[in-house]
Amino acid sequence: MRVRELFDYFKPYGFEIPDWKIAEEYGLNPSEIIRMDLNTSPYLPQKWLKNLESKIPKLKINQYPDATYRDLIEEISKYAKMKAEKIIPTNGGDEAIDIIVKAFIDSGCEAILSSPTYDYFRVSVELQGGRVINIQRRENFADNVEDILSAINDKTRVIFLCSPNNPTGNTIQYNDVLNILDKALDIAVVVDEAYYEYCGKTFMELTETYDNLIIVRTLSKAFGLAGARIGYIVASKETAKLLNRVRPPNSLNLIAIELAKTALRDYETVLKNVRKIIKERERVRELLSTIPRIKAYPSEANFILFQLLEGDAKLLHRKLMEKGIVIRYLGPGRLQSCLRVTISLPEHNNRFLKTLERILKEEI
């Protein structure tokens, strides 16, 4: 078959290894495996599921959902404190990224990334025929705004920012975003706020002033609804109209919509769980920092980036997998000595810390 030329060089997104495959490869019982690699929440309020169970018989599953997603938009509007006309629900944050890229990237156009960052930005741009310009973050992982602005040319269509950034966990400064918006008025500036609830810092209100600012959010992280695949875009009224022209029809299912509405109405529960994660994050980072050969970086998300100062980080990753603890290895490249661990339940975090310390003492 005559496939696209991009397949000569295109690197697909790295899908997460499922539990059953890890269990088979390492001779484990799936129940032994702890997933600390996905940046998802360990909490899913059962009352949400019970509420959903009572509504399922009334859902017209044989029909498509309301194509305007009016009821869901109303709940997002209340939560985000943004007008409904500025909101586009999406099938997770990744579809939001795809919609933006389809709207702005033609073949040969460029998108600027502040790297290292979320790899799906690259994937989406390259699949659309665009070219990715990677601007390396500073030594402390801060965005290099000067180099980002210097990289802008006639082919630039999108600048992707991520705050808090995945996988480094740091946020971008407010004035830096303003600087980029002011100097890139004809370029889409996307801020991925997937982990917003863990830091409380948002640039959403700037969509009232800047047509070129687009915010991406998700219910996969703090809300604990990764399996439901619900995200949303917030932009100015005019930009939202433009993006709505390229969004796919009926990409959200009725059950996910109902679950999302229930969760958005119960933000107090979400906030309670967020506070638990933040408390655990600080505890885990403090304990990580006491382990020899480990450097743990500050984080404003639900994960921690840490560096193995001596030894093989990829081997450490495998040794943890052998013991049923799955975290994310971030090599090769600049982060080849680094790993990222998602904050989970206290008992999972404790098992990770004890196992890590034992491996470093005895095996690496």
C-alpha positions as CSV (number, residue, x, y, z in Angstrom):
1,M,0.0,0.0,0.0
2,R,1.1,3.6,-0.7
3,V,1.3,5.0,2.8
4,R,2.3,8.6,3.6
5,E,6.0,9.6,3.3
6,L,6.1,10.7,6.9
7,F,6.2,7.0,8.0
8,D,9.8,7.0,6.8
9,Y,10.7,9.1,9.9
10,F,7.6,9.3,12.1
11,K,8.0,8.1,15.7
12,P,4.5,7.1,17.1
13,Y,3.4,8.0,20.6
14,G,4.7,5.4,23.1
15,F,1.6,3.6,24.4
16,E,1.6,2.5,28.0
17,I,2.3,-1.3,28.6
18,P,-0.9,-3.0,29.9
19,D,-0.9,-4.8,33.2
20,W,-1.4,-8.2,31.6
21,K,1.7,-7.8,29.5
22,I,3.8,-6.7,32.5
23,A,2.6,-9.6,34.5
24,E,3.5,-12.1,31.7
25,E,6.9,-10.6,31.1
26,Y,8.0,-10.5,34.7
27,G,6.1,-13.5,36.1
28,L,3.8,-11.4,38.3
29,N,0.2,-11.6,39.4
30,P,-1.6,-8.6,37.9
31,S,-2.9,-7.7,41.4
32,E,0.7,-7.1,42.5
33,I,1.2,-4.4,40.0
34,I,1.1,-0.7,41.0
35,R,0.8,1.8,38.2
36,M,2.7,4.9,39.1
37,D,3.5,5.9,35.5
38,L,0.3,7.3,34.1
39,N,-0.3,10.5,36.1
40,T,-3.8,9.4,36.8
41,S,-5.6,9.7,40.2
42,P,-5.9,6.7,42.6
43,Y,-9.3,8.0,43.6
44,L,-12.7,7.4,42.0
45,P,-15.6,8.4,44.2
46,Q,-18.1,5.5,44.3
47,K,-21.0,7.9,44.7
48,W,-20.3,9.1,41.1
49,L,-20.6,5.5,39.8
50,K,-23.8,4.9,41.8
51,N,-25.3,8.1,40.4
52,L,-24.3,7.0,36.9
53,E,-25.8,3.5,37.5
54,S,-29.2,5.1,38.2
55,K,-29.1,7.2,35.0
56,I,-28.0,4.5,32.5
57,P,-31.4,3.0,32.0
58,K,-32.7,6.4,30.9
59,L,-29.9,7.0,28.4
60,K,-30.7,6.6,24.7
61,I,-27.6,4.6,23.9
62,N,-29.1,3.7,20.5
63,Q,-28.9,7.4,19.5
64,Y,-26.0,9.8,19.2
65,P,-25.5,12.4,22.0
66,D,-26.5,16.0,21.6
67,A,-23.9,17.2,19.0
68,T,-23.7,20.6,20.8
69,Y,-22.9,19.0,24.2
70,R,-25.0,21.8,25.7
71,D,-25.5,20.3,29.1
72,L,-21.9,19.3,29.5
73,I,-20.7,22.7,28.4
74,E,-23.0,24.3,31.0
75,E,-21.3,22.3,33.8
76,I,-17.8,23.1,32.5
77,S,-18.8,26.8,32.3
78,K,-19.8,26.8,35.9
79,Y,-16.7,25.0,37.0
80,A,-14.2,27.0,34.9
81,K,-16.1,30.3,35.3
82,M,-16.1,30.9,31.6
83,K,-18.9,31.7,29.2
84,A,-20.4,28.7,27.4
85,E,-19.6,30.1,24.0
86,K,-15.8,29.9,24.8
87,I,-15.9,26.1,25.6
88,I,-15.4,23.1,23.4
89,P,-15.7,19.6,25.0
90,T,-13.3,17.0,23.6
91,N,-12.6,13.3,23.8
92,G,-9.7,13.8,26.3
93,G,-7.0,16.4,26.1
94,D,-5.4,14.7,23.1
95,E,-8.4,15.3,20.9
96,A,-8.2,18.9,21.9
97,I,-4.6,19.1,20.7
98,D,-5.6,17.4,17.5
99,I,-8.4,19.9,16.9
100,I,-6.0,22.8,17.4
101,V,-3.3,21.3,15.1
102,K,-5.9,20.6,12.3
103,A,-7.0,24.2,12.5
104,F,-3.6,25.8,12.3
105,I,-1.0,23.5,10.8
106,D,-0.7,22.9,7.0
107,S,2.0,20.8,5.5
108,G,5.4,22.5,6.0
109,C,4.1,24.8,8.8
110,E,6.0,24.9,12.1
111,A,5.0,24.4,15.8
112,I,7.3,25.5,18.6
113,L,7.7,23.2,21.7
114,S,9.4,24.0,25.0
115,S,11.2,20.7,25.4
116,P,11.2,18.3,27.1
117,T,7.5,18.3,27.3
118,Y,4.4,16.2,26.5
119,D,5.2,14.2,23.4
120,Y,1.7,14.1,21.9
121,F,2.2,17.7,20.8
122,R,5.0,16.5,18.5
123,V,2.9,13.5,17.3
124,S,-0.1,15.5,16.4
125,V,1.9,18.2,14.5
126,E,3.9,15.6,12.5
127,L,0.8,13.6,11.6
128,Q,-0.6,16.8,10.1
129,G,2.5,17.3,8.0
130,G,4.0,20.0,10.2
131,R,7.5,20.5,11.5
132,V,8.4,20.6,15.2
133,I,10.9,23.1,16.5
134,N,12.2,22.0,19.9
135,I,13.4,24.8,22.2
136,Q,15.3,23.4,25.1
137,R,14.3,24.4,28.5
138,R,16.8,26.0,30.8
139,E,18.9,24.0,33.2
140,N,16.2,24.3,35.9
141,F,13.6,23.3,33.3
142,A,12.2,26.9,33.1
143,D,10.8,27.8,29.7
144,N,13.4,29.6,27.6
145,V,11.1,32.4,26.5
146,E,13.9,34.4,24.6
147,D,14.7,31.4,22.5
148,I,11.0,30.6,21.9
149,L,10.4,34.1,20.6
150,S,13.6,34.0,18.5
151,A,12.4,30.8,16.8
152,I,9.3,32.5,15.4
153,N,9.3,32.9,11.6
154,D,6.8,33.1,8.7
155,K,6.1,29.3,9.0
156,T,5.3,29.4,12.7
157,R,1.6,28.6,13.4
158,V,1.5,27.3,17.0
159,I,3.5,27.6,20.2
160,F,2.8,24.8,22.7
161,L,3.3,25.5,26.4
162,C,2.5,23.1,29.3
163,S,1.9,24.3,32.8
164,P,2.6,22.4,35.0
165,N,4.8,20.8,32.5
166,N,4.9,17.1,31.9
167,P,7.3,15.5,32.8
168,T,9.2,18.2,34.7
169,G,6.4,19.4,37.0
170,N,7.1,23.1,36.9
171,T,4.9,26.0,35.8
172,I,5.5,28.8,33.4
173,Q,5.6,32.4,34.8
174,Y,2.6,34.6,34.2
175,N,4.7,37.4,32.7
176,D,6.4,35.0,30.3
177,V,3.0,33.9,28.9
178,L,2.0,37.6,28.5
179,N,5.3,38.3,26.7
180,I,4.8,35.4,24.3
181,L,1.1,36.4,23.6
182,D,2.1,40.0,22.9
183,K,4.9,39.1,20.5
184,A,3.0,36.3,18.7
185,L,-0.3,37.9,18.1
186,D,-0.9,36.1,14.8
187,I,0.2,32.7,16.2
188,A,-1.9,30.3,18.3
189,V,-0.4,30.0,21.8
190,V,-1.6,26.8,23.5
191,V,-1.3,26.3,27.2
192,D,-1.9,22.7,28.3
193,E,-3.3,22.9,31.8
194,A,-4.0,19.2,32.3
195,Y,-2.6,19.4,35.8
196,Y,-4.1,22.8,36.7
197,E,-6.0,21.5,39.8
198,Y,-2.7,20.5,41.5
199,C,-1.2,24.0,41.2
200,G,-4.2,26.4,41.0
201,K,-2.4,28.6,38.4
202,T,-4.3,29.3,35.2
203,F,-4.1,31.6,32.2
204,M,-7.7,31.1,31.3
205,E,-8.8,34.7,32.1
206,L,-6.4,35.9,29.4
207,T,-8.7,34.4,26.7
208,E,-10.9,37.4,27.4
209,T,-8.2,39.6,26.0
210,Y,-6.1,37.5,23.6
211,D,-7.7,35.7,20.6
212,N,-4.5,33.8,20.1
213,L,-4.6,32.1,23.5
214,I,-6.0,28.6,23.7
215,I,-6.3,26.6,26.9
216,V,-6.5,22.8,27.0
217,R,-7.8,20.9,30.1
218,T,-8.8,17.4,31.0
219,L,-10.8,15.4,33.5
220,S,-8.3,12.6,33.3
221,K,-6.0,13.8,36.1
222,A,-7.4,15.4,39.2
223,F,-11.0,14.4,38.5
224,G,-9.9,10.7,38.2
225,L,-11.8,10.1,34.9
226,A,-9.0,9.0,32.6
227,G,-11.1,6.1,31.3
228,A,-14.0,8.4,30.4
229,R,-11.9,10.5,28.0
230,I,-13.3,14.0,28.7
231,G,-11.3,17.1,28.0
232,Y,-12.1,20.7,26.9
233,I,-10.8,23.7,25.2
234,V,-11.3,27.3,26.4
235,A,-10.6,30.1,23.9
236,S,-12.0,33.5,22.9
237,K,-15.5,33.4,21.3
238,E,-14.1,33.9,17.8
239,T,-11.3,31.3,18.2
240,A,-13.8,28.8,19.7
241,K,-16.0,29.3,16.6
242,L,-13.0,28.5,14.4
243,L,-12.0,25.4,16.3
244,N,-15.6,24.1,16.3
245,R,-15.5,23.9,12.6
246,V,-12.9,21.2,12.7
247,R,-13.9,19.2,15.7
248,P,-15.2,15.7,14.9
249,P,-18.9,15.0,15.4
250,N,-20.2,12.8,18.3
251,S,-16.7,12.0,19.7
252,L,-18.0,12.0,23.3
253,N,-20.2,9.1,24.4
254,L,-23.4,9.5,26.5
255,I,-22.0,7.5,29.5
256,A,-18.8,9.6,29.7
257,I,-20.8,12.8,29.4
258,E,-23.1,11.8,32.4
259,L,-20.1,10.9,34.5
260,A,-18.3,14.1,33.7
261,K,-21.4,16.2,34.6
262,T,-21.6,14.4,38.0
263,A,-18.0,15.0,38.7
264,L,-18.1,18.7,37.7
265,R,-21.0,19.2,40.1
266,D,-19.0,17.6,43.0
267,Y,-15.8,19.6,42.9
268,E,-15.5,19.5,46.7
269,T,-14.8,15.8,46.5
270,V,-12.2,16.5,43.7
271,L,-10.6,19.2,45.8
272,K,-10.4,16.9,48.9
273,N,-8.6,14.3,46.8
274,V,-6.3,16.9,45.3
275,R,-5.2,18.0,48.8
276,K,-4.4,14.4,49.7
277,I,-2.2,14.0,46.6
278,I,-0.4,17.3,47.2
279,K,0.3,16.3,50.8
280,E,1.7,13.0,49.6
281,R,3.7,14.6,46.9
282,E,5.6,16.8,49.4
283,R,6.1,13.8,51.7
284,V,7.4,11.6,48.9
285,R,9.7,14.3,47.5
286,E,11.2,14.9,51.0
287,L,11.8,11.2,51.5
288,L,13.2,10.7,47.9
289,S,15.7,13.5,48.6
290,T,17.1,11.5,51.5
291,I,18.0,8.5,49.3
292,P,21.6,8.5,48.2
293,R,22.2,9.1,44.5
294,I,18.7,10.5,44.0
295,K,17.9,14.1,43.1
296,A,14.2,14.9,43.3
297,Y,12.9,18.0,41.5
298,P,10.1,20.3,42.9
299,S,6.7,19.7,41.3
300,E,3.4,21.4,41.1
301,A,1.6,18.5,39.5
302,N,0.7,15.0,40.7
303,F,4.0,13.5,39.9
304,I,7.7,13.9,40.7
305,L,10.7,13.9,38.3
306,F,13.8,12.5,39.9
307,Q,17.3,11.9,38.6
308,L,19.6,9.0,39.3
309,L,23.0,10.7,39.8
310,E,25.0,7.6,39.5
311,G,24.0,4.4,37.8
312,D,21.7,3.3,35.0
313,A,18.2,4.8,35.2
314,K,16.9,2.4,32.6
315,L,18.1,-0.6,34.6
316,L,16.5,0.9,37.7
317,H,13.2,1.2,35.8
318,R,13.4,-2.5,34.9
319,K,14.3,-3.6,38.4
320,L,11.2,-1.8,39.8
321,M,9.1,-3.4,37.1
322,E,10.3,-6.8,38.2
323,K,8.9,-6.0,41.6
324,G,5.6,-4.8,40.2
325,I,6.2,-1.1,40.5
326,V,5.7,0.7,37.2
327,I,7.1,4.3,36.8
328,R,8.1,6.2,33.7
329,Y,11.7,6.1,32.3
330,L,12.3,9.3,30.4
331,G,15.3,8.4,28.2
332,P,17.0,8.6,25.8
333,G,18.0,12.2,25.4
334,R,18.4,14.9,27.9
335,L,16.4,13.0,30.6
336,Q,18.1,9.7,30.1
337,S,19.1,9.6,33.8
338,C,15.6,10.6,35.0
339,L,12.4,8.9,35.9
340,R,8.9,10.2,36.7
341,V,6.7,8.7,39.5
342,T,3.0,9.4,39.8
343,I,1.8,10.1,43.4
344,S,-0.6,7.4,44.5
345,L,-2.1,6.1,47.7
346,P,0.2,6.4,50.8
347,E,0.7,2.6,50.9
348,H,1.7,2.5,47.2
349,N,4.1,5.4,47.7
350,N,5.6,3.7,50.7
351,R,6.1,0.5,48.8
352,F,7.8,2.4,45.9
353,L,10.2,4.3,48.3
354,K,11.2,1.1,50.2
355,T,11.7,-0.9,47.0
356,L,13.7,1.9,45.4
357,E,16.0,2.3,48.4
358,R,16.5,-1.5,48.5
359,I,17.3,-1.8,44.8
360,L,19.8,1.1,45.0
361,K,21.6,-0.5,48.0
362,E,21.6,-4.1,46.7
363,E,21.3,-4.3,42.9
364,I,22.5,-1.1,41.2
